[in-house]
């Protein structure tokens, strides 16, 4: 459903979304995403080389970081504020997240309402 919603936000008609979801060739998918990215960058969005996992109220979603965007239904803008951050690898990511969630209330007296896990990506379509 998240994929369909993301494709709808790219102003794709349902017929084209259906066609894209039926692709069984990775090259076709990569080609489609590259073209969509070019079109969107010109029209609506500019993306950083960051993506990640956003979790709120036990719901987890994938995201990409936009530096230029238009207001769109479903677009989440994180509130300004101070964030507790850590650097980790994939091997220790879950343990690091557990530690941060424990540190927030015990050391800083706050309960996190959401978590954001950034993944640095470069040349994802290559």
C-alpha positions in Angstrom: 0.0 0.0 0.0 2.9 2.4 0.8 4.3 1.8 -2.7 0.9 2.6 -4.3 0.6 5.7 -2.2 4.1 6.9 -3.1 3.3 6.3 -6.8 0.1 8.2 -6.4 2.0 11.1 -4.9 4.1 11.1 -8.1 0.8 11.9 -10.0 0.8 8.5 -11.7 -2.6 7.3 -12.9 -3.8 3.9 -11.4 -3.3 2.2 -14.8 0.4 3.1 -14.8 0.8 2.1 -11.1 -0.7 -1.3 -11.9 1.8 -1.7 -14.8 4.7 -0.7 -12.6 3.7 -3.1 -9.9 3.6 -6.0 -12.4 7.2 -5.4 -13.5 9.3 -8.6 -13.0 12.5 -7.1 -14.5 14.7 -5.2 -12.1 16.1 -3.1 -15.0 12.6 -1.9 -15.9 11.9 -0.9 -12.3 15.2 0.9 -12.0 14.6 2.7 -15.4 11.1 3.7 -14.2 12.3 5.0 -10.9 15.1 7.0 -12.6 12.7 8.6 -15.0 10.2 9.3 -12.2 12.9 10.9 -10.0 14.0 13.2 -12.9 10.4 14.2 -13.5 9.7 14.8 -9.8 12.9 16.7 -9.2 11.9 19.2 -11.9 8.3 19.5 -10.8 7.9 19.0 -7.1 10.7 17.5 -5.0 14.5 17.4 -4.5 15.8 14.6 -2.5 18.9 14.3 -0.3 21.0 11.1 -0.4 19.2 10.0 2.8 16.5 7.5 3.3 15.4 5.6 6.3 12.7 4.1 8.6 10.2 6.2 10.4 8.2 4.6 13.3 5.4 6.3 15.2 2.6 4.6 17.2 3.9 1.1 16.3 3.6 1.9 12.6 6.8 1.8 10.5 7.2 3.4 7.1 10.1 3.9 4.7 11.0 7.5 3.8 13.2 9.7 1.7 14.5 13.1 2.8 13.2 16.0 0.7 15.0 19.3 0.7 12.5 21.0 -1.7 8.8 20.0 -1.7 5.3 21.1 -2.2 2.6 20.5 0.5 1.0 17.2 -0.3 -1.4 15.0 1.6 0.5 12.3 3.5 3.8 14.3 3.6 5.3 14.2 7.1 7.4 17.1 8.3 9.3 16.4 11.4 9.0 19.0 14.2 11.9 21.3 15.0 13.6 20.4 18.2 16.5 18.5 19.8 17.0 14.9 18.8 19.0 12.1 20.5 21.3 10.7 17.9 23.8 7.9 17.5 25.9 6.4 14.7 25.7 2.7 14.1 26.2 -0.1 11.7 23.6 -2.5 10.4 25.0 -5.1 12.8 24.4 -3.0 15.9 21.4 -0.9 14.7 18.7 -2.6 16.8 20.8 -2.6 20.0 21.7 1.1 19.5 18.0 1.9 19.0 17.0 0.1 22.2 19.7 2.0 24.1 18.6 5.3 22.8 14.9 4.6 23.7 16.1 3.6 27.2 18.4 6.7 27.6 15.7 9.2 26.5 13.5 8.8 29.6 16.2 7.8 32.1 18.7 10.5 31.3 16.6 13.3 29.7 13.1 12.6 31.2 11.3 12.4 27.8 9.4 9.5 26.2 10.1 9.4 22.4 6.9 9.6 20.4 8.7 8.5 17.2 12.0 7.2 16.0 13.8 8.0 12.8 16.5 5.7 11.5 18.5 7.3 8.6 20.3 5.3 6.1 22.9 7.1 4.0 22.5 6.2 0.3 24.5 7.2 -2.7 23.7 6.4 -6.2 20.8 4.2 -5.2 19.5 3.9 -8.7 22.9 2.8 -10.0 
